Amino acid sequence: MIDYRAFEEQLFTKWQSRSQEMEDGDEFVPDGLLYRGDFFYDEWGNWERRPGDEVEKWTYCPMRLLIITKDLNDEEPWDIRAETGRKNSSGKENVIISASFYKNLMRWAYGLLIVNEGKAIPSFEAVNQQDVYQPFYDEKPIARINCKKQLGGSSISPQKLKSYLNRYQDLLLEQIRFYDADILLCCGGSDLIKDFIHENYLPDLVYVNDWMYYSISTNKLVVNSWHPCYRNDTHQNMYEEMMANYGDFLEKYPQFIYNHR
C-alpha cells in the first residue's frame, strides 16, 4: 500500500523550505487526504478529527475526488486534513454544518460521487439535508489541497494566485499527480486552477461544457467550479448547474463511471 502520509510530510518539508527561501512566510497550512478517524470535541469548544483509515479507503476507492481550492482564509494555520466542517462552540451533541463553504462542498461531493454507486444524480431538494450530505462527506475518501499553502485572507487576486502557482508549480504538480484522482474539482481561481491542470498535468483535456473538461487518455474529469463561498448566485443554482453539466458529460462519456480501479 502506498504510504501517502510519508509522501505528504516529505512534500511539506520541501514546500516549507522553499517558502522560507521565497520569504513567503512561516504560516504553513498542511493538506491532503482528509482524516477519517474519530471526531472529538476539545476543551476549548473546537471540533477536531484524528487520522483513521483514510489511506486504505483512498487506495481501494473506485472513484477518487480531489478538491483543489486557492488558500486558507483564517486567522491562524491549521491542518486541513483534520477538518470537520462542524461549527465550533456548538456543543458536543450538536453537529451543525453552518458555513456555506462546507455546505456547498459536501453537496457537490455527494452529487459527483453517488453515481459511482449506481444511483442517479440527486436533485437539490434530495441532497440539501444535513443528514444526507454530512455523513456521506465524513466517510468518503476525499483529498483536499490548497494551491497556496501559506495562510490567506478573505480573497486572493488572480495575479497573486498565479505567482504562487508559478513559484510552487513543481511541488503542486507532484502532489496532484501523486493522489491520482479521477475527479478534480477546481474551486474558483478565475480558470487559473483548471488551466494549471490542463497545461501541466492533463494536456489532452477537452472542453465538454462550461463546467466539465475531460481527459480521454486518463479517464479523468476536471470540474471548473465557482468557489464554494461564491455570493453572486444561490446554493441551489450552483448545485443544479454543476449537476446538469455533469449529467451532460455522463451522457457523452458514459464509460467514465465504469473504467476506474
Disulfide bonds with the S-S distance in Angstrom:
none
